């Protein structure tokens, strides 16, 4: 595996990522993904039997089955951006069936997409791969654009079409975040009562998070706190962007922070930045999956593999990558998803 990574990332970058030893919050203090994660971590929680079964269904599907790690294909860009901008690079994905088929061919644990997509193919595929219904979206057809997540359907509808989990986004820090927290909390409570798992996209959104030319939307301290709010409303899995910097609280000059957040709990190494996200997920009791980000073309494979390495070595649970896979020819998309999964399957890539 190391030889492959050196060819893909370069010897220097590979050494930087694989040789790092995290000394902030050490690995022995974390709840790490394992084949027995349901039994060792979830069995003592308030989640009902059906919810545990739904989580286990996700953990036991695809190429990463029975490892404790997960790889999810998310495709909701038809709403979040526009169908044309999302699918023009590969018009096959205007057809909902191809979204589900790519997740299956790509060896994913689950497919996360909209009510419409899953409803269109539910009877054919709900028993073949776990469905995650994305219940809210930010539609960008309104002009001028507004940045708000609104509900697109009911939890009962998600259950009826065979979903094992629901997903939602909260824009923490936005003007609408208070309402979104309340809506999603109520939705997650109902989802749990019906036996579905819950996944929360914990994104930050506030123009004030940009200061002196630096964007702190992906700062470790701000995204870490967003994660902590997410696990507080009982999300079972947290989806978060990979952190790119730190010090959002201090640079912007708001909220509460502590000097040890930046000296003892974190460094500027990408694995330590990501570990700060993990520890805000109740020390890893709630799994962290990082997003794959936008497609940039030729660099997508290297970026996806690097993100997977950082997530795994930090103590994360997996990757949720969409555009880097579905905006490519089919075989290349499958190859990219497999490359991500190979990181989690590799015994050479260990917790830092």
Steps between C-alpha positions, in 0.01 A plus 500: 500500500781742584657459156164580337460808721848625420420482129168675551591761765877513480748356749523817710124544539453129572761512776340816641166324530603146596786576740312751714438407863223698664592616848204727568223263606661160465333209325456299821245757617281465191214268413632367171307336216502122522294200387345501849411870516128433551567262790775698669373857453135510397359223720509724807311790341133596488467397133227240457552155356373593155738798478794280598396256231484782245848619596628146479348464153714792385811362669450157341455606136748551218874452476554638853249261658593389852795738532330780695577743216248634251501640147185682386408640159306829546326664205269789587669762282200502266330713765790659686653638178296421190440176317664641189818613676523174695427253223624673184843331537318163498134519390441136598425626848186683400364144527455414870571132442857574400561677831411185690682273255823701539484460877460124457771464236723727708475268800348764726336436836205722409365753253386840627272701276159665468143387559436514125800291398441224754124506457541447126689171545407389853331169420790388282792600722404561865593141587828511304678797660417711810311819417579829676236763422620860508199672658595868462673709237608849404330569167684763302235584240367790709652830395686653665630177652439441867687252711248299696425130542131418470316169537410319177301211645396310809674239713204271443553526125868409544398196703234397247745496208732266691770729637724375780615854579423865442746779441465872558710817484521778755677823412648572842569869546240613248203724576272199453700255710273518806198389299702235317628354829144473630365348176777246463492405869129419472554312174784293647292414805224366276749316279644325804152410623436324166836322516697704247853630552587869462784676317560874540684723254653742756590795281588852609358794309552866587664775295663617821710184504724661238757735650796683346500282191479167687193278489433332835194300392719190515700596808549209740364693798181614324429172322583312819239699688248443221567127542448528873163666447414225252570216741308691767181464295580127473628462148639149459758599238646845433594618152750784500735669257866427557652782709745724318608742773431593863445800724162611373380608844807710571534651153136604477482596868176336609373213713708320760831326457798391708873527421542123545264444205785620281807393698421163658192368318608581147793580270505618142557148365191396298462177700498692830254753359269211408555333838363813665180435305501137618538588868204738469300195386508375859854364455390301197189342652314665211670423170655780294478475123670774300368625168689447176449854372449632149642342188812672369584258223838328479584549868178338631642153563801627695285743700244231586766253611676764710174600668434135583848461651456809716155391617609144581821595677315768701251241630217569257252246368509557126435719202189625322603595148269591214607745228849355469333169406180574309635783285733256327461212256347202680816289526703792634234575760501140618881502508504812718252355749703179517820699555341675799385168642844346448641753746266371771569137407877545510677374813793729410296811580447511876365742759752775568 
